[in-house]
Amino acid sequence: MCLHKQPCSRSRYLKDALPDGATLLGVVLSSDKTHITQVGNCQAHPLLISLANISADIHTKGSTKSYLLLALLPVPKFVHPNKRLCGVLADQLLHQVISIVVRPLKQATAESGRMMSDPLGNLKYCLTPLVAYIADTPEQCVIACISSNASAVTMAISTQFGDPIHCTAPESVDFDQRLWQEPLNDLQKSR
């Protein structure tokens, strides 16, 4: 679905920005805190990985195994009496572990791609940008480094939110286009 004013020009722009013969493999990560044992209180964040070019019909069926387990992220328990400090430490640890786990993807993107083999054994030049991170709202707040009482897209906190019923969005703001256009401009400059 294209959300900006020129429908589906984004995919054409992405294809034009790729080096000759390159393949774009958009990476989708997903996680949700879950119990990993039936007895006791052992929890983890299973971090799953998939490709964005897999059809949504296939993604939604668990039997297709379109998501692979990439890592089990820890859910630490701290003994410090300050609950806020424990929350900040747990969030920092989650960020550090995710950073370590996805380091090969970040390196492949920073180096403008890597040679990878397809299912038939042919080598392809591939770029692996992270295109989505699927998580529930509390986990999205942790990933975005915001508190639960702050806006996810602005610097406003809950006391500054105002009336949600009579709120109007600015008409000229096109967040979507800016988010994908800047990295591609950088990629074209580095070529």
N, C-alpha and C positions, 0 to 999 in steps of 0.2 A: 504494500500500500504506500503510495507516495503522498506525503503530507504537505509538500510545498507547492508553490503556484504553478510550476511547469511540470505537469504530471509525467512521471517516469523518465525525466531527463537525467535523473541522478544515476541510473544504471548505465546509461549511455556515456555519461561523464566519467564514471568509474572505469569503464572499458577503454575509453580513450586515454586515460591517465596511466594505464598499465603498460609496462615495457612489452615489447613484441614477444609473443609466445608465452606470456605469463598467465597464471591461473590464480584467481582470487578465491581463497578458501576462508570465508568468514567463520570465525569461531564463536560458538555459543557456550557459555558457562552457566551452570545452574547449581544451586545449593539450597538446602533447607535443614535446619537443625532437627535431628531425629535421635531416638533412642536406638542404640546399637546392640543392647542386650535386653532380654526379657526380664531378667532378675537384676535388681540393683538400679542405680541411676547413672549409667554410663551413656553419655551423649556425645555426638560428633556432628560435624557439618560435612556430609558427603559432597564433594565437589565433582560434578559431572561435566563432561565435555561432549560437544557435538558440532556438526557443521551446519551453517545457515542455509546451504543450498539443498538440504534434505526437505522434502515436502512435509507440510504440516500434518497431513494425514498419517504419515509414517511416524513423525515425532510423537504424536499423541498416543500411539500404541506401544505399551511397554514390551510386548512380545517381539518387536522389531529390533530391539537393542540398539537404537540409534544414539543413545547416550551411553558413554563409557565412564566408569569410575576413574577419576584422575587422582584423587587423594581423599583421605579422611582428615578434615581439619579439626583441630582440638577445640573442646569447650572447657576452658580451664576453670578451676575453682580456687579462688584466693582466700587466704585466712585473714587478710587485713580488715579491720573494722569499718573503714571508710568505703561504703558501697560504690560511691562515684569513682573513686580511684580504681577499684576492682573492675568496674565497667570499662574505664578508659584503657586499663592494661589488657583486658580481654579483647577489646577492639583492635588495639595495636598489635597484639599477637596474631589475630586473624589476618590483618593486613600483611604482616611479615611473612606468614606461612603462604598466603596466596601469591605474594610476590616471588617467593622462592619456587613455588610449584609452576608458575606460568613464565618463569625466566626464559626457557627455550622459545616460547612463542614471542616474547618481547624481543629477544635477540634476532629472531627470524624477520620480524617486522622492521626493526631498526637497521638491519643490514640490507634492507630492500629485497627480501625474499630468500628462499632456500630451494635447492633441488630436492624433490621428493618423488617417490615412485607411486604410480597409480595402481589400482587393483590388478591391472594386466602386466605390471612390471616395467612400464614405460616411465622414463624420467621426465618430470615436469618442473618448470620454474614456478614456485608457489609463494604467494604472499598470504600471511595469516593474521589479519587484524581481528581484534575482539569486537564483534558487532552487537552482542547482547549478553547481559548477565541477568538470568531469571532467578528471582528470589521473592520471598514475601516481604511485606512492608518493613517490619523491624530489621530484617537483614539488609534490605536496600538502604536503610538509613545508616547502618554500620559501614557498608561498602562505599557509600557516598560521603562518609565522614560528617554526618549531620546528626543532631540530636532529634529525638522523636517529637519535640515541641517546636521544630523549626521547619521552614519551607524547604522543599527539596530542590527548587529551581531559583530561589532568590535568597537574599541575606536576611529576610524577615523572620522574626521569632513569633511565637503564638500570640503574644500581647499586641502585635502589630498587624495581625491578619485582617482585621476589619470585618465587615459584613459579607459573608459569602454569597448571600442571596442577590445583592445589588452590585456585585463586582463585575466590571467589564474588562476584557482583555484588550491590550493594544492591538490594532489591526495591522500595523506595519512590521511587527516583529516576526522574523523567520528563523527561529532557533535551529530547526532541522538542517537547513542549508549551510549555516555557519559551522555546525558540528562536523560535517563530513567534508566541507570544501577546504578548510585550512590544512588538514593533514595531506590532502591530495596536492595542494599547491606546494607544500614543502617537498613532497615526493617528486614533483615535476622539476623543482629547482635543483634537486640533488642529482638529476639525470644528466 
